[in-house]
């Protein structure tokens, strides 16, 4: 099984939620064949002494996109950190791409995100939900209603 971990990691709370999710997948389920975009380092890229990076952003971004796409195409399942309606555009793209290719997507919604607005388009793409306790439940119409009570 090839697992692709999707999710934003620009902020501390997002990185922490991703680490929690990855811990569940690796340690509770024992899966090893996992691609984690947050851990990918573009070959040849490094931070210079003045804190800038040696690769131009568009060069770096093209390499990241190419590598992530390769791993998405190899994935048999995507587990996605979803943080609400304003989740990162990259994460939403990954979720939509996986759904469009028929790859099952499991949502992981951290407690702090459950009070945020949720996109029903994104939520309808999820097959299941991974919970903090390691259980996985089917994603149902009741879940959609629960997250759309605002």
C-alpha positions as CSV (number, residue, x, y, z in Angstrom):
1,X,0.0,0.0,0.0
2,X,1.4,3.4,-1.0
3,X,0.1,6.1,1.4
4,X,0.4,9.8,0.5
5,X,0.1,12.3,3.4
6,X,-1.6,15.5,2.2
7,X,-2.0,18.6,4.4
8,X,-0.8,22.1,5.1
9,X,2.3,22.7,7.1
10,X,2.9,26.4,7.0
11,X,1.9,27.0,10.7
12,X,3.0,25.4,13.9
13,X,-0.5,24.0,14.7
14,X,-0.6,22.4,11.2
15,X,2.8,20.8,11.5
16,X,1.8,19.5,15.0
17,X,-1.4,18.0,13.6
18,X,0.5,16.4,10.7
19,X,3.0,14.9,13.1
20,X,0.0,13.4,15.2
21,X,-1.5,12.0,12.0
22,X,1.8,10.5,10.8
23,X,2.3,9.0,14.2
24,X,-1.0,7.3,14.1
25,X,-0.3,6.0,10.6
26,X,3.2,4.8,11.3
27,X,3.1,3.6,14.9
28,X,-0.5,2.5,15.5
29,X,-1.1,1.0,12.0
30,X,2.6,0.1,11.3
31,X,2.5,1.4,7.7
32,X,6.0,2.2,6.4
33,X,5.4,3.0,2.7
34,X,4.4,6.6,3.3
35,X,5.3,9.7,1.3
36,X,5.3,12.8,3.4
37,X,5.7,16.0,1.3
38,X,6.6,18.0,4.4
39,X,9.8,15.9,4.6
40,X,10.8,16.3,1.0
41,X,14.0,18.3,0.3
42,X,14.7,19.4,-3.3
43,X,18.1,18.1,-4.3
44,X,20.6,20.8,-4.5
45,X,18.6,23.4,-2.5
46,X,20.1,24.9,0.5
47,X,19.8,28.0,2.7
48,X,22.6,30.5,2.2
49,X,24.3,32.4,5.0
50,X,22.0,35.4,4.4
51,X,19.0,33.1,5.0
52,X,17.9,33.1,1.4
53,X,17.7,29.9,-0.7
54,X,20.0,29.2,-3.6
55,X,17.2,28.0,-5.9
56,X,14.7,30.5,-7.4
57,X,11.2,29.9,-6.1
58,X,9.8,28.9,-9.5
59,X,12.5,26.3,-10.0
60,X,12.0,24.9,-6.5
61,X,8.2,24.9,-6.9
62,X,8.4,23.0,-10.2
63,X,10.5,20.3,-8.6
64,X,8.3,20.0,-5.6
65,X,5.2,19.7,-7.8
66,X,6.8,17.1,-10.1
67,X,7.9,15.0,-7.1
68,X,4.6,15.3,-5.3
69,X,2.6,14.4,-8.4
70,X,4.8,11.3,-9.0
71,X,4.0,10.1,-5.5
72,X,0.3,11.0,-5.8
73,X,0.1,8.9,-9.0
74,X,1.7,6.0,-7.1
75,X,-0.6,6.3,-4.1
76,X,-3.2,3.7,-3.3
77,X,-4.6,5.9,-0.5
78,X,-4.4,9.5,0.6
79,X,-4.6,10.5,4.2
80,X,-5.3,14.3,4.4
81,X,-5.1,16.8,7.2
82,X,-8.1,19.0,6.6
83,X,-8.2,22.3,8.5
84,X,-11.4,23.8,7.2
85,X,-12.7,25.9,4.3
86,X,-9.4,27.9,4.1
87,X,-7.1,24.9,4.2
88,X,-4.0,25.5,2.0
89,X,-4.6,25.5,-1.7
90,X,-1.9,22.9,-2.2
91,X,-3.7,20.5,0.1
92,X,-7.0,21.1,-1.5
93,X,-5.5,20.5,-4.9
94,X,-4.0,17.2,-3.7
95,X,-7.4,16.1,-2.2
96,X,-9.2,17.0,-5.4
97,X,-6.6,15.3,-7.6
98,X,-6.8,12.1,-5.6
99,X,-10.6,12.1,-5.7
100,X,-10.6,12.7,-9.5
101,X,-8.3,9.7,-10.0
102,X,-10.4,7.5,-7.8
103,X,-7.9,7.3,-5.0
104,X,-9.7,7.0,-1.6
105,X,-9.1,9.9,0.7
106,X,-9.2,9.6,4.5
107,X,-9.7,12.9,6.4
108,X,-7.9,13.8,9.6
109,X,-9.6,16.8,11.1
110,X,-7.8,18.1,14.2
111,X,-10.0,19.2,17.2
112,X,-9.0,22.9,16.7
113,X,-10.3,22.8,13.1
114,X,-13.7,21.3,13.9
115,X,-15.2,24.6,14.7
116,X,-14.2,26.2,11.4
117,X,-16.2,26.4,8.2
118,X,-15.9,23.3,6.1
119,X,-16.2,23.1,2.4
120,X,-18.9,20.6,1.5
121,X,-17.2,20.0,-1.9
122,X,-14.1,18.8,-0.1
123,X,-16.0,17.0,2.6
124,X,-17.9,15.0,0.0
125,X,-14.7,13.6,-1.4
126,X,-13.7,11.9,1.9
127,X,-14.4,8.2,2.2
128,X,-13.5,7.9,5.8
129,X,-12.3,9.9,8.8
130,X,-9.2,9.0,10.9
131,X,-9.7,10.0,14.5
132,X,-7.1,10.9,17.1
133,X,-7.6,7.6,18.9
134,X,-6.6,5.7,15.8
135,X,-10.1,4.6,14.7
136,X,-11.3,5.1,11.2
137,X,-15.0,5.5,10.5
138,X,-16.9,5.9,7.3
139,X,-17.6,9.5,6.3
140,X,-21.4,9.8,6.2
141,X,-24.2,12.3,5.5
142,X,-24.4,12.8,9.3
143,X,-20.8,13.9,9.3
144,X,-21.5,16.4,6.6
145,X,-24.5,17.7,8.5
146,X,-22.5,18.0,11.7
147,X,-19.8,20.0,10.1
148,X,-22.3,22.3,8.3
149,X,-24.4,23.5,11.2
150,X,-23.3,27.1,10.8
